[in-house]
């Protein structure tokens, strides 16, 4: 697993604050109800930061964010190189 | 505005060179159409739709991302006297279950001739569009390939004809289609544009609001067409990701007018790094109107202070799809009034007693303004009788732009409209000629601008065998960071083993809620038997239990 994926898993664990809950890159997050829709926005922003890409939110569907693995695949598929600020 | 007989007339008369819609995608990607270009495109599409067999009175569902293309299809449909309705386009934030049930219910009720979707519409959602009774699916763009943009043979639209259907907010797929006539929309825009002193040579509207809700559809699309005012719009989902874009767009395009729900007034400053607050010049803003959720003065003040907006820019309005849009509007020269009420009488008796601002335990309400012309409001009790002045009751309205009824749902119409008065389900009071909206009847939770009924959640949670039958409450707890309510659930469990193993139980219950209702809850608390307070009638006492929960978990009230 890449460092970025590990960082994302760490971020999700921190967001959920549930000791005892194990998450890996294939844990369903949306379809299981673990993540609510407000938190998904934070995840997409984190994904942009970790991949250094701009991800057009209007093109992202819930299934694209269901697992950490799918999130990174989505970023590869539709992300645009980020403009340097 | 009554100089126009229907909504296409102002578009026909608009100056060709004036910019109409600018679609902002990001700082590098934007596109603009003038009124002239838009007219041409809409006519070409209308011609193509007519060739497909679309005729006056047919319904058309538009399922496209927020774009100039979606708006063109909407107008092209109206040009033929057919009746369009925008439905929400799926996005990553929409919970799939909820979206699917909403889509299938709403599309079935409209029994549309066409459903227009874009090329990227997700395949897994297609099966939920009701295509019974001869409804045809069309891909957008295929209709615009007509070689010669022409004026379609248009049936003469009548003022009393249905112009379009907009959907009221609602949960679990029970959104109601509000049928609106040309004349009702034109009257509403007439009243609103006079109150706001709209000037097409000076004004430019900014919007991130969805087109399938009244604020986006009426204030930020119909009003620009009828008043021939330019509008800069972005997709709501792009906005949620980058709320700072509101500041970029207003600054860059020198926008003068915007509408937003209450939570946005805090969401934007909180999601913009403070180091950049001073980078934006919002001095072009003439009016920014807080509308569609109960208004909180503190949220507006947060926005005003963060970006040094002139205080007189911030205004309020009370609006709903059933009245086309606005019922009230604050006086733009004075701004909304605040009222300080004694808290104890308000909470226990819904009685409004004025006290000084400095009084300990006072509650501050911000008015939604005065009635627009030809609007009447009554504050009524549950029996429908007017309540005495100084008391809170349900807001009932009558006006010259009230809807004709819920499309295809006479049962819902007769529940909501009684003796010519539309019963809004909102609670409020009148004082000094201004309307104050205090909340929703029926314990409604308002989460991120969405109405959620606690009973729906309780029912699902109670289906889990570990949960004591009927001993569940769902409630909303205001989250000051988000400016909206979080859903919190309390459930009693019989077996002490379940309490110690609560993570697994929580996961099971969460997936049941998402599976049945399509939204997630923020927190679930498991409690031993007899923890939940019951009323004398043996029903769970939601508000008393909520108070007990807040006492035991003060971190909830602190928004942690």
Interface residues (C-beta under 8 A of the other chain):
Chain A: X18 X20 X21 X30 X31 X32 X33 X34 X35 X36 X37 X38 X40 X41 X44 X45 X54 X56 X57 X58 X59 X60 X61 X62 X63 X64 X65 X83
Chain B: X25 X26 X28 X65 X66 X90 X91 X92 X93 X94 X95 X96 X120 X122 X124 X235 X237 X238 X240 X241 X448 X482 X503 X506 X507 X510 X511 X512 X513 X514 X515 X519 X520 X521 X522
